[in-house]
């Protein structure tokens, strides 16, 4: 009798705690979600909005879903709270089911964010990237130049960078005053859109050197892509720069400077025997230092 009373008292406190926990974590999820939306709408510059969404949105939603998972686990722990007296087995079984329920919510959320959400995210990002810019000085609407037109406004370094690092430059021009606004977008390290399923889940799985570059001729490289979602494959051919192009690369890097927004610089060196070595650098400085030494 004594044990049962202690058990019931414990159960009462437990249910109470779980109930409060469920409310707290649900509120946390809602606050984080709303905070993100407010933050996004507070960023006025479209390019900055793009960057902010790209860097934060998925991570923010992950945290929201983890909070919701905890909410679900807490709620399951309150199941049958008024009709049951304390029993260890029942308590542990329910505890286990609640953990499984919470993990399930987290797992489903992870799948959604990994496969389904990037497509939505890219659409959203596209919207902000191509939303007509307004020249703050004149109030005129600017026009986005096409790839062919923009080269005039990009210096050689920028053009090389577009080719070498898969960086995209967008050039906006105010037709009346001829003022330009140049925006830089990352093109690499991101998954491509799959032609089959439409998700942005196409990633490089293998690379093959068909012809190795020499001092005088360019080489040929085939990249094999596989969709991480539906498994469809595709291959694309790339040129490998001549082996004495380290100086050109260096020029491109010098242009890039130590700008923010560069996560990784990946340099692949393929020698005349087809041996490939890959070097990753965290900063432009490191890569410059490396290329300087390689050049000499
Ligand atoms: Zn696919």
Boltz pocket constraint, residues with backbone or C-beta under 6 A from the ligand:
constraints:
  - pocket:
      binder: B
      contacts: [[A, 194], [A, 195], [A, 196], [A, 197], [A, 198], [A, 199], [A, 201], [A, 227], [A, 228], [A, 229], [A, 230], [A, 231], [A, 232]]
      max_distance: 6.0
